Amino acid sequence: MHDKKLHIIITGEHGRGHNFVVHKKTVHNIIVASLLITTILAAGTVAGIRYFGQRNTLSAKTEYLDKQLAQTTSALSIIQAEKDHLIARYEDDISHLEENREALLEGSISKLDEKSKVIQSVIDHIGIDVKIEEDPDHSGGPYIALNEDYGEELLYRTEQYLEILRKIPLGRPVPGKISSKYGRRKDPLVKKKAFHPGIDFRGNTGDDIKATADAVVKKAARNNVLGRYVILSHGNGYETVFAHMHKTLVKKGDKVTRGQIIGLIGNTGRSTGSHLHYGIKYNNKSIDPMKYLQVAELSFTVNK
């Protein structure tokens, strides 16, 4: 029991000393407790430092993220504003385009209607009865209710008229002056009254002669009366005759279009000088070309 105690004597230079008796176990427990407390305090200090470090890091990250969020929100607001502006502008542009389209459509229909009326007046002037044979077994196309689309109706009707006019001999084959009209006249060779089945145009040898409508060359030949001549068949009852030519530039079976040069003015056959004899036949009967020449003076241009 004596060994389990620890004697502590405190003395000074003067006076009486003090003696303390402490159990070794108590000292041991105090030392252990002190070490434990020191360890705990050290660990707490390290943990505290780490905590505050992490807190500062998290705070900095949070601040950074807040700034990024604020910038992103601002950017999204700008983008949304731009989007709204663009949508508004596009809607406005679309509205203007729709208005312009309607105006153009109305103008086109008006012009088409006017053109259709001009074509109709030309056909009426010539005196042609346009017949369209309806045959449901040989037709088709989209269904359009009556008067549902007046523009489509006008376009269809105008296309029909133009197709007819392409094959009707209109205008002059040469620009020269008329030297002899259609009908009764004094024959230039025998000086007796005779019938002239066409119109003579003055010209110089070698001047161009043009087709007055789309056609197929029915004949390109020469004889003692007409000299070098060309007959065009237009496929709708019309034929045109070009005679006394210096040279023919087409042959039988060729397809020609209005305005195409088919030969040159000459003085061949029964002729008294360079000129073009121009005749029109309808259903194998000679008709006066004058009415068809005058159509060109109506200021109407036939589309090719």
Number of C-alpha atoms within 10 A of each C-alpha: 5 6 7 11 15 15 12 11 10 10 11 8 6 6 7 9 10 10 11 11 10 13 16 14 12 13 13 11 12 12 12 12 12 12 12 12 12 12 12 12 12 12 12 13 12 12 12 12 12 12 13 12 12 12 12 12 12 12 12 12 12 12 12 12 12 12 12 12 12 12 12 12 12 12 12 12 12 12 12 12 12 12 12 12 12 12 12 12 12 12 12 12 12 12 12 12 12 12 12 12 12 12 12 12 13 13 12 13 17 14 12 17 19 13 16 20 14 15 19 17 14 21 18 12 13 15 10 11 8 12 6 7 6 8 8 7 6 6 7 8 5 5 6 11 7 8 9 9 10 13 17 13 15 19 15 12 16 19 14 14 17 17 15 13 19 19 21 26 24 23 21 21 23 21 14 15 11 15 13 16 16 18 14 11 14 13 12 13 9 8 9 10 11 13 12 19 21 23 19 22 20 18 23 16 17 14 20 18 24 20 24 26 27 23 26 20 21 19 17 19 15 17 13 11 13 20 21 24 25 26 20 28 22 23 12 12 13 21 26 25 21 29 30 28 29 22 20 20 11 17 15 14 14 13 15 21 18 21 16 15 18 23 23 24 27 23 21 24 18 15 19 10 14 21 28 34 24 21 22 24 18 12 10 10 11 18 18 17 22 17 14 20 16 15 20 15 10 11 8 12 11 14 10 12
